[in-house]
Amino acid sequence: MTVYRRGAEKERRLMARLESAGWICYRAAGSHGNADLVALRRSFAPMLIQVKGTTAGPFAGFGPEERHDLMVEARIAGAVAVLAHWAPSKPIAWYCGPAWEPMESPL
């Protein structure tokens, strides 16, 4: 399986988990944009989510320029910029911009 297909599958699995927790989700498939998923739920701030699954750590494939670009889009949209780091055989770790500190799971 290619890296792209593994990433796409991880995005779909995360989307399914969010939807089962009551979120409405949209996947930005093939757009190569800053967010992989958009998640919406009443009484919660909208989230623009970047999904990463590297074993090297949450920010190994999500550098400062990418974080900045996601934050800009989130600000324009009135959303929260979120990194969902889902390394193999690990639980999902959630980080919220702009400080990219750990956050409570929305699941």
C-alpha positions as CSV (number, residue, x, y, z in Angstrom):
1,M,0.0,0.0,0.0
2,T,1.3,3.4,-0.9
3,V,1.9,6.2,1.6
4,Y,-0.9,8.2,0.0
5,R,-3.4,5.2,0.4
6,R,-2.3,4.6,4.0
7,G,-2.9,8.3,4.8
8,A,-6.3,8.3,3.0
9,E,-7.4,5.2,4.9
10,K,-6.4,6.8,8.2
11,E,-8.4,10.0,7.3
12,R,-11.4,7.9,6.4
13,R,-11.2,5.9,9.7
14,L,-10.8,9.1,11.7
15,M,-13.8,10.6,9.9
16,A,-15.9,7.6,10.7
17,R,-14.9,7.9,14.4
18,L,-15.8,11.6,14.5
19,E,-19.1,10.9,12.8
20,S,-20.0,8.2,15.3
21,A,-19.3,10.8,18.0
22,G,-21.9,13.2,16.5
23,W,-19.7,15.3,14.2
24,I,-20.5,16.1,10.6
25,C,-17.3,15.6,8.6
26,Y,-16.0,16.4,5.2
27,R,-12.8,15.0,3.7
28,A,-10.8,17.2,1.4
29,A,-9.7,14.3,-0.7
30,G,-7.2,15.0,-3.5
31,S,-7.2,18.7,-2.8
32,H,-3.7,18.8,-1.4
33,G,-4.9,21.6,0.8
34,N,-4.0,22.4,4.3
35,A,-6.8,20.5,6.1
36,D,-7.6,16.8,5.5
37,L,-10.9,17.0,7.3
38,V,-13.5,19.6,8.3
39,A,-15.5,18.7,11.4
40,L,-18.7,20.5,12.5
41,R,-20.9,20.0,15.5
42,R,-23.5,22.2,17.2
43,S,-22.1,24.0,20.3
44,F,-18.5,23.2,19.3
45,A,-16.1,25.3,17.2
46,P,-15.6,24.0,13.7
47,M,-12.3,22.2,13.2
48,L,-9.9,22.1,10.3
49,I,-8.0,18.9,10.9
50,Q,-4.6,17.8,9.6
51,V,-4.1,14.0,10.1
52,K,-0.6,12.6,10.5
53,G,0.4,9.1,11.3
54,T,4.2,9.2,11.4
55,T,6.2,7.2,14.0
56,A,8.7,10.1,14.1
57,G,6.4,12.2,16.2
58,P,3.4,14.6,15.6
59,F,5.3,17.4,14.0
60,A,7.8,15.4,11.9
61,G,5.7,15.8,8.8
62,F,3.9,18.9,9.8
63,G,6.4,21.7,9.8
64,P,6.1,25.4,10.8
65,E,5.0,26.6,7.4
66,E,2.2,23.9,7.2
67,R,1.1,24.8,10.7
68,H,1.0,28.5,9.8
69,D,-1.0,27.9,6.6
70,L,-3.5,25.8,8.5
71,M,-3.8,28.4,11.2
72,V,-4.4,31.1,8.6
73,E,-7.2,29.1,6.9
74,A,-8.8,28.3,10.3
75,R,-8.7,32.0,11.3
76,I,-10.4,33.0,8.0
77,A,-13.1,30.3,8.5
78,G,-13.7,31.0,12.2
79,A,-12.5,27.5,13.0
80,V,-9.9,25.8,15.2
81,A,-6.7,24.4,13.6
82,V,-6.2,20.8,14.8
83,L,-3.5,18.2,14.3
84,A,-4.7,14.6,14.9
85,H,-1.5,12.5,15.2
86,W,-2.4,8.8,14.9
87,A,0.8,6.8,14.9
88,P,0.6,3.0,14.3
89,S,-0.6,1.0,17.3
90,K,-1.1,4.3,19.3
91,P,-4.1,6.2,20.4
92,I,-4.9,9.4,18.6
93,A,-3.1,12.5,20.1
94,W,-4.9,15.8,19.5
95,Y,-3.1,19.2,19.2
96,C,-4.7,22.6,18.9
97,G,-3.1,25.6,17.2
98,P,-1.8,28.2,17.5
99,A,0.5,26.9,20.4
100,W,0.0,23.3,19.2
101,E,-0.6,22.1,22.7
102,P,-2.3,18.8,23.5
103,M,-6.1,19.1,23.6
104,E,-8.9,17.0,24.8
105,S,-10.2,14.4,22.3
106,P,-13.4,15.4,20.5
107,L,-14.4,11.8,20.4
